[in-house]
Amino acid sequence: MFSVLLPVLIILIPSLASVPGTTLSGLETMIRNLPKHVQDELAGMTEQQVMIYIMSLYFFAPFFLIIPLMASSVIAADSFAGEKERKTIEALLATPISDSELFLGKILVSFIPSMTITVISFIIYSIVVDSLSSTIFNGRLLLPNLVWILLIFGVAPTVALASIGLTVMISAKVKGFREAQQISVILLIPILALVFGQVTGAIIFEPIMVAALIGLFAIIDSVVFKIGVKLFKREEILSKLA
Amino acid sequence: MASTIEAEGLTKMFGSLIAVDHLSFKVEEGEVFGLLGPNGAGKTTTVRMLACLISPSEGSAKVGGYDIVRNPLEVRQIVGILTENPSLYERLTAYENMDFFAEAYGLSNAQEKRNRIRELLEFFELWDRRNDKVATFSKGMKQKLAIARALVHKPLILFLDEPTTGLDPESSKEVRDLIERLSRHEKRTILLCTHRLEDAEKLCSRVMIINRGKSVIVGTPDELRDRIAGQPTLQVTLAKLDQKVIEVVKELDFVRVVNVDESTSRLIITLDDVQSTTPDVIRSIVYAGGMIISVNVLRPSLEEAYLRLVRGNRVEDSESHTCL
């Protein structure tokens, strides 16, 4: 839905910009906060082009951070909690797989499919946006650009790893899958804050900001992994068998 | 690498509950050692400590020469375990389960892994069902698959927790035969947890009866029977009861008690030592004119010994950890 319906609507809505009474006033804050070179570029565009440009490149960018979180939440919450419920955990814990290997394995089993979905969604989104907008922009392709490449291949994976890592940690501590999933919803809050910030124009995803986010979340990933392995206790997991 | 198990004062406490209370025992290479006890006795907790799934509160143990606290990875590498629940992934097929655990136990060579999986599935007569999801298997098939999984990496030491629980008599026998073969022919050291006396009696070279976390007694099944339930008795069935024969038997020095069952013309004789004195008893009966139809040595069952122990009946030396 994100990848197809949204860009279709994005391209169609700007046609309303030509109807009397509709303006870009709702996006003024965002436009004001854009980097100078982007503002200069927008100055030479029609209202329709500005609307499409802002919506497809900036407004919906942070939503693509939610895709990997939503796609991974069920698998991550089920990682240890589900095995406890289904009573399959003991034989796994009895193997010579180390704590860090187990923890990493459970993270990867959520991370790989969720990032695959994210990348595929981005490819579809780019194709739809470019297909619908290229005539409006005289053959110019809007996507992919540097910010989006960094976002999809840098920010999204690091954010996903942090969220999945925390969810797997919670999954190892609680008794069942439902508990793990309910607690892990809290992890969406910081990401929703980013989304809200971008949508209101308070934060703008530009290359330096995105690079900083990648660095920050890479550090968080490392800390989450180390703490997760340290807190991983086979005995505690077995004591919570349903 | 040794394939023995040594436990010294092994203890596990969950809060104030003492689940395992200073267990000490040694299992020799190739031995089938039984941990026999009622539900909640501490058998599974003991196995979990030895398999490095949980850590002991006190005491120590070595499995295959590796310390369970200092070298848990090494212990897990050399041990195969059948857990209390089969712990199979029901949404995967039999082959996929075996493949996953083969990888987990370090069988990374694809050909070696395939051969080993095939060998085990064929042995357990599961090869034809290898592509079926485990959820479709019967309880017996799941148990056999779980045992196959425990053997996939050819461990020298096996922990089998209630291997025949829930199985029908035919499947139980198949599993018992397998355990016997693993011990006798393949020289694997096996720690067998069970509350089924039949399994302990038929399979174990030695049994430790545990109750409420404590070791009550250790010995061979025969020794446990003799020690706890008493000496075997001699049962002699005669064609016709003769008072003269009864008197002759009673007067023998080594005869303690003679009970007479008139309905079956049977003499039930308690002797000092059944092994050595039975021929003398038979000879005396024959010389006294008795017509012997059959002679049986009635061993008290392990069940009698076990029930007497766990129900707290008086047992000589039951306060000390008696090793026979």
Interface residues (C-beta under 8 A of the other chain):
Chain A: R86 K87 T88 I89 E90 A91 L92 L93 A94 T95 P96 I97 S98 R234 E235 L238 S239
Chain B: F14 R48 A51 L53 I54 S55 L73 E74 R76 Q77 V79 I81 T83 E84 N85 P86 S87 L88 Y89 E90 F101 A104 Y105 G106 A146 R149
